[in-house]
Amino acid sequence: MDSGDWAMALEGDGEAFGRVFDRHRHRVQRHCMRLVPVDTDAADSVAIVFLEAWRNRARVRLVDGSLLPWLLVTATNVARNQTRAARRYRAALDRLPPPEPVPDHADRDDDGDAVRALRQLGHRDQEIITLSVLEGYSEREIAGALGIAPGTVKSRLSRARTRLAAALTASGPTTQPAVERNGARS
């Protein structure tokens, strides 16, 4: 069955080798899937098996005109090698020190003076400051979003800014300004 195609493959005929591949790849893949620890490694095993068949085509033995027995024995050896390599890789990873934990910026306790002051404001003031200052919307866009007149937005924004400034002043800075050697503040 494979002998004719294999004879042509021995002479370097890639298409004949392709026919052998098409004929046996599914059987070799099923065999590999039973042997490798991770199913996704089976495709790699199949590729290695047929690469070995091509590289060693002069030494490959057909059994009753079929290449399949040689392919299955080679697949078993390839799977063993992959399993050993995976075990060595896992052992090497286990010898590495654990990674240093990276702090999550979302877990920070200190949001800063401005955020604390904004949180002290009422809901309407937070809303108008957020839309205007933080998100950059115009008074007309804010009026449309909130369903109020643009003049109302302007007056609310003015009052909210005044209250935010007062809240910032009342809380005071949490850090002191740097002092130069001659005693002047920077």
C-alpha positions as CSV (number, residue, x, y, z in Angstrom):
1,M,0.0,0.0,0.0
2,D,2.8,2.5,0.9
3,S,5.6,0.8,-1.0
4,G,5.0,2.6,-4.3
5,D,4.7,6.0,-2.7
6,W,7.6,5.3,-0.4
7,A,9.9,4.3,-3.3
8,M,9.1,7.6,-5.0
9,A,9.7,9.4,-1.7
10,L,13.1,7.8,-1.4
11,E,14.0,9.5,-4.7
12,G,12.9,12.8,-3.2
13,D,9.3,13.0,-4.5
14,G,7.6,15.3,-2.0
15,E,4.1,14.6,-3.4
16,A,4.5,10.9,-2.8
17,F,5.5,11.6,0.8
18,G,2.5,13.9,1.1
19,R,0.2,11.0,0.1
20,V,1.8,8.8,2.8
21,F,1.3,11.7,5.3
22,D,-2.4,12.1,4.3
23,R,-2.9,8.4,4.6
24,H,-1.5,8.0,8.1
25,R,-1.6,11.3,9.9
26,H,-4.9,10.7,11.7
27,R,-3.8,7.3,13.1
28,V,-0.5,8.8,14.2
29,Q,-2.3,11.7,15.8
30,R,-4.7,9.5,17.7
31,H,-1.8,7.4,18.9
32,C,0.1,10.5,20.0
33,M,-3.0,11.9,21.9
34,R,-2.9,8.8,24.1
35,L,0.8,9.2,24.9
36,V,1.5,12.9,25.4
37,P,0.4,14.6,28.7
38,V,-1.2,17.6,26.9
39,D,-3.5,17.1,23.9
40,T,-2.2,20.2,22.2
41,D,1.3,18.5,22.1
42,A,-0.1,15.8,19.9
43,A,0.0,18.0,16.8
44,D,3.7,18.8,17.5
45,S,4.3,15.0,17.9
46,V,2.8,14.2,14.6
47,A,4.9,16.9,12.9
48,I,8.1,15.5,14.5
49,V,7.2,11.9,13.5
50,F,6.8,12.8,9.8
51,L,9.9,15.0,9.9
52,E,11.8,12.1,11.2
53,A,10.3,9.9,8.5
54,W,11.5,12.3,5.9
55,R,14.9,12.8,7.4
56,N,15.5,9.1,7.8
57,R,13.6,7.9,4.7
58,A,16.5,5.8,3.6
59,R,16.5,3.8,6.9
60,V,12.7,3.5,7.3
61,R,11.4,-0.1,7.3
62,L,8.1,-1.0,5.8
63,V,6.1,-3.9,7.4
64,D,4.0,-5.8,4.9
65,G,4.2,-2.8,2.6
66,S,3.0,-0.3,5.2
67,L,4.9,2.5,6.8
68,L,2.3,2.8,9.7
69,P,4.1,0.4,12.2
70,W,7.4,2.4,11.8
71,L,5.4,5.7,12.3
72,L,3.7,4.4,15.4
73,V,6.9,3.2,17.0
74,T,8.5,6.6,16.2
75,A,5.5,8.4,17.6
76,T,5.9,6.5,20.9
77,N,9.6,7.5,21.1
78,V,8.7,11.2,20.2
79,A,6.0,11.2,22.9
80,R,8.4,9.9,25.5
81,N,10.9,12.6,24.6
82,Q,8.2,15.3,24.8
83,T,7.0,14.0,28.2
84,R,10.6,13.9,29.6
85,A,11.2,17.4,28.3
86,A,8.0,18.7,29.8
87,R,8.9,17.1,33.2
88,R,12.4,18.7,33.1
89,Y,10.9,22.0,32.2
90,R,8.4,21.9,35.1
91,A,11.2,20.9,37.5
92,A,13.3,23.8,36.3
93,L,10.4,26.2,36.8
94,D,9.8,24.8,40.3
95,R,13.4,25.6,41.2
96,L,12.9,29.3,40.3
97,P,12.1,31.6,43.2
98,P,8.4,32.8,43.2
99,P,7.8,36.1,41.5
100,E,7.8,39.2,43.6
101,P,4.2,40.4,44.2
102,V,3.4,43.5,42.2
103,P,1.1,45.9,44.1
104,D,-2.3,46.6,42.4
105,H,-2.7,50.4,42.0
106,A,-6.4,50.0,42.6
107,D,-5.7,48.8,46.1
108,R,-3.9,52.1,47.1
109,D,-5.4,53.7,50.2
110,D,-4.3,57.2,49.3
111,D,-6.3,58.7,46.5
112,G,-5.0,62.2,47.0
113,D,-6.3,65.4,48.4
114,A,-8.4,66.4,45.4
115,V,-10.2,63.0,45.2
116,R,-10.9,63.1,49.0
117,A,-12.2,66.7,48.7
118,L,-14.4,65.7,45.7
119,R,-15.9,62.8,47.6
120,Q,-16.9,65.2,50.4
121,L,-19.1,67.2,48.0
122,G,-22.8,66.4,47.4
123,H,-23.9,64.2,44.5
124,R,-24.9,67.1,42.3
125,D,-21.5,68.9,42.8
126,Q,-19.6,65.6,42.2
127,E,-21.6,65.1,39.0
128,I,-21.0,68.5,37.6
129,I,-17.3,68.7,38.5
130,T,-16.7,65.2,37.0
131,L,-18.5,66.0,33.7
132,S,-16.8,69.4,33.3
133,V,-13.3,69.2,34.9
134,L,-12.5,65.5,34.7
135,E,-14.3,64.5,31.5
136,G,-14.0,67.8,29.7
137,Y,-17.5,68.2,28.5
138,S,-18.8,71.7,27.6
139,E,-21.6,73.4,29.5
140,R,-24.0,72.8,26.6
141,E,-23.1,69.1,26.5
142,I,-23.5,68.8,30.3
143,A,-26.9,70.6,30.1
144,G,-28.0,68.0,27.5
145,A,-26.8,65.1,29.5
146,L,-28.4,66.2,32.8
147,G,-31.5,67.7,31.2
148,I,-31.0,71.2,32.6
149,A,-30.5,74.7,31.1
150,P,-26.9,75.7,30.2
151,G,-27.2,78.7,32.6
152,T,-28.0,76.3,35.4
153,V,-24.9,74.3,34.6
154,K,-22.8,77.4,34.7
155,S,-24.1,78.5,38.1
156,R,-23.9,74.9,39.6
157,L,-20.4,74.5,38.3
158,S,-19.3,77.8,39.8
159,R,-20.8,76.9,43.2
160,A,-19.3,73.3,43.0
161,R,-15.8,74.7,42.2
162,T,-16.1,77.1,45.2
163,R,-17.1,74.2,47.5
164,L,-14.3,72.0,46.1
165,A,-11.7,74.7,46.7
166,A,-13.0,75.2,50.3
167,A,-12.9,71.4,50.9
168,L,-9.3,71.3,49.6
169,T,-8.3,74.2,51.8
170,A,-10.0,72.7,54.9
171,S,-8.2,69.3,54.4
172,G,-4.8,70.9,53.9
173,P,-2.0,69.3,52.0
174,T,-0.9,65.9,53.3
175,T,2.7,66.5,52.4
176,Q,4.8,69.4,53.4
177,P,6.6,71.4,50.8
178,A,10.3,70.6,50.4
179,V,12.7,73.0,52.3
180,E,16.0,73.9,50.7
181,R,19.2,74.2,52.7
182,N,18.9,78.0,53.2
183,G,15.4,77.5,54.7
184,A,13.4,78.8,51.7
185,R,10.5,76.7,50.5
186,S,10.5,75.3,47.0
